[in-house]
Amino acid sequence: MTYTVEFAPRTRRELRKLSSVVRKRVLDKIDSLADNPFPYGYTEIKGSQNYYRVKVGNYRIIYTVEHGELLILVVHIGHRREIYR
């Protein structure tokens, strides 16, 4: 049972701003979310409903999971010092 991964419009802009090495690592992690939306090390973001975080080095991927539609929506990608602002 694989999930479909979609990106919010601003997330595509955030991906383009990353260096090619970091972008590849982030995209690899996002691809792995399609098979397992809750990998080892994921965290539910406190104070929000149905938002999760995955770490990739100093970068964070914020996403939400729709189980009924088998959909993962990547909401935000950024450096750890800027992601929660």
Phi and psi in degrees as GROMACS dihedral restraints (atoms count N, CA, C in turn):
[ dihedral_restraints ]
;  ai    aj    ak    al  type     phi  dphi    fc
    3     4     5     6     1  -104.4    20    10
    4     5     6     7     1   147.1    20    10
    6     7     8     9     1   -94.0    20    10
    7     8     9    10     1   154.2    20    10
    9    10    11    12     1   -90.9    20    10
   10    11    12    13     1   135.1    20    10
   12    13    14    15     1  -105.5    20    10
   13    14    15    16     1   127.7    20    10
   15    16    17    18     1  -126.0    20    10
   16    17    18    19     1   156.0    20    10
   18    19    20    21     1  -115.1    20    10
   19    20    21    22     1   139.3    20    10
   21    22    23    24     1   -69.5    20    10
   22    23    24    25     1   153.0    20    10
   24    25    26    27     1   -55.3    20    10
   25    26    27    28     1   -40.6    20    10
   27    28    29    30     1   -71.0    20    10
   28    29    30    31     1   -23.9    20    10
   30    31    32    33     1   -66.6    20    10
   31    32    33    34     1   -37.1    20    10
   33    34    35    36     1   -62.5    20    10
   34    35    36    37     1   -39.0    20    10
   36    37    38    39     1   -65.1    20    10
   37    38    39    40     1   -41.0    20    10
   39    40    41    42     1   -64.4    20    10
   40    41    42    43     1   -37.4    20    10
   42    43    44    45     1   -63.9    20    10
   43    44    45    46     1   -41.7    20    10
   45    46    47    48     1   -63.9    20    10
   46    47    48    49     1   -27.6    20    10
   48    49    50    51     1   -76.2    20    10
   49    50    51    52     1   -18.2    20    10
   51    52    53    54     1   -76.1    20    10
   52    53    54    55     1   153.6    20    10
   54    55    56    57     1   -67.7    20    10
   55    56    57    58     1   160.3    20    10
   57    58    59    60     1   -63.1    20    10
   58    59    60    61     1   -36.0    20    10
   60    61    62    63     1   -67.0    20    10
   61    62    63    64     1   -46.9    20    10
   63    64    65    66     1   -67.3    20    10
   64    65    66    67     1   -40.5    20    10
   66    67    68    69     1   -58.7    20    10
   67    68    69    70     1   -42.3    20    10
   69    70    71    72     1   -63.8    20    10
   70    71    72    73     1   -43.7    20    10
   72    73    74    75     1   -63.5    20    10
   73    74    75    76     1   -41.3    20    10
   75    76    77    78     1   -66.4    20    10
   76    77    78    79     1   -44.8    20    10
   78    79    80    81     1   -65.6    20    10
   79    80    81    82     1   -35.4    20    10
   81    82    83    84     1   -62.4    20    10
   82    83    84    85     1   -41.7    20    10
   84    85    86    87     1   -66.5    20    10
   85    86    87    88     1   -40.2    20    10
   87    88    89    90     1   -64.9    20    10
   88    89    90    91     1   -40.3    20    10
   90    91    92    93     1   -61.6    20    10
   91    92    93    94     1   -37.5    20    10
   93    94    95    96     1   -69.7    20    10
   94    95    96    97     1   -24.1    20    10
   96    97    98    99     1   -65.5    20    10
   97    98    99   100     1   -26.1    20    10
   99   100   101   102     1   -63.1    20    10
  100   101   102   103     1   -34.0    20    10
  102   103   104   105     1   -84.9    20    10
  103   104   105   106     1   -37.0    20    10
  105   106   107   108     1  -140.1    20    10
  106   107   108   109     1    97.6    20    10
  108   109   110   111     1   -70.3    20    10
  109   110   111   112     1    -9.6    20    10
  111   112   113   114     1  -127.3    20    10
  112   113   114   115     1    70.1    20    10
  114   115   116   117     1   -73.4    20    10
  115   116   117   118     1   170.7    20    10
  117   118   119   120     1   -58.4    20    10
  118   119   120   121     1   130.4    20    10
  120   121   122   123     1    95.1    20    10
  121   122   123   124     1    -1.4    20    10
  123   124   125   126     1   -71.6    20    10
  124   125   126   127     1   155.5    20    10
  126   127   128   129     1  -138.8    20    10
  127   128   129   130     1   136.9    20    10
  129   130   131   132     1   -79.0    20    10
  130   131   132   133     1   133.0    20    10
  132   133   134   135     1   -76.8    20    10
  133   134   135   136     1   125.5    20    10
  135   136   137   138     1   -71.6    20    10
  136   137   138   139     1   143.1    20    10
  138   139   140   141     1    85.9    20    10
  139   140   141   142     1    -1.6    20    10
  141   142   143   144     1  -130.1    20    10
  142   143   144   145     1   157.4    20    10
  144   145   146   147     1  -107.4    20    10
  145   146   147   148     1   122.5    20    10
  147   148   149   150     1    71.0    20    10
  148   149   150   151     1    25.9    20    10
  150   151   152   153     1  -111.0    20    10
  151   152   153   154     1   137.3    20    10
  153   154   155   156     1  -127.6    20    10
  154   155   156   157     1   159.5    20    10
  156   157   158   159     1  -128.9    20    10
  157   158   159   160     1   141.3    20    10
  159   160   161   162     1  -130.3    20    10
  160   161   162   163     1   138.2    20    10
  162   163   164   165     1   -93.7    20    10
  163   164   165   166     1   140.5    20    10
  165   166   167   168     1  -135.7    20    10
  166   167   168   169     1    90.3    20    10
  168   169   170   171     1    64.4    20    10
  169   170   171   172     1  -125.6    20    10
  171   172   173   174     1   -89.5    20    10
  172   173   174   175     1     5.5    20    10
  174   175   176   177     1  -108.7    20    10
  175   176   177   178     1   153.8    20    10
  177   178   179   180     1  -126.1    20    10
  178   179   180   181     1   143.4    20    10
  180   181   182   183     1  -114.8    20    10
  181   182   183   184     1   120.9    20    10
  183   184   185   186     1  -104.1    20    10
  184   185   186   187     1   128.2    20    10
  186   187   188   189     1  -146.1    20    10
  187   188   189   190     1   165.3    20    10
  189   190   191   192     1  -127.7    20    10
  190   191   192   193     1   153.1    20    10
  192   193   194   195     1  -121.4    20    10
  193   194   195   196     1   128.3    20    10
  195   196   197   198     1  -108.2    20    10
  196   197   198   199     1   100.9    20    10
  198   199   200   201     1   -68.7    20    10
  199   200   201   202     1   -36.6    20    10
  201   202   203   204     1   -64.5    20    10
  202   203   204   205     1   -34.4    20    10
  204   205   206   207     1   -99.9    20    10
  205   206   207   208     1    -2.3    20    10
  207   208   209   210     1    52.8    20    10
  208   209   210   211     1    54.7    20    10
  210   211   212   213     1  -128.2    20    10
  211   212   213   214     1   136.4    20    10
  213   214   215   216     1  -116.2    20    10
  214   215   216   217     1   122.4    20    10
  216   217   218   219     1  -108.1    20    10
  217   218   219   220     1   114.5    20    10
  219   220   221   222     1   -81.2    20    10
  220   221   222   223     1   117.9    20    10
  222   223   224   225     1   -95.5    20    10
  223   224   225   226     1   -37.8    20    10
  225   226   227   228     1  -155.2    20    10
  226   227   228   229     1   140.1    20    10
  228   229   230   231     1  -133.5    20    10
  229   230   231   232     1   130.9    20    10
  231   232   233   234     1  -173.1    20    10
  232   233   234   235     1   173.8    20    10
  234   235   236   237     1   -68.9    20    10
  235   236   237   238     1   149.7    20    10
  237   238   239   240     1   -61.6    20    10
  238   239   240   241     1   -28.3    20    10
  240   241   242   243     1   -80.1    20    10
  241   242   243   244     1   -14.3    20    10
  243   244   245   246     1  -114.0    20    10
  244   245   246   247     1   -12.9    20    10
  246   247   248   249     1   -67.9    20    10
  247   248   249   250     1   -32.3    20    10
  249   250   251   252     1   -97.2    20    10
  250   251   252   253     1     6.6    20    10
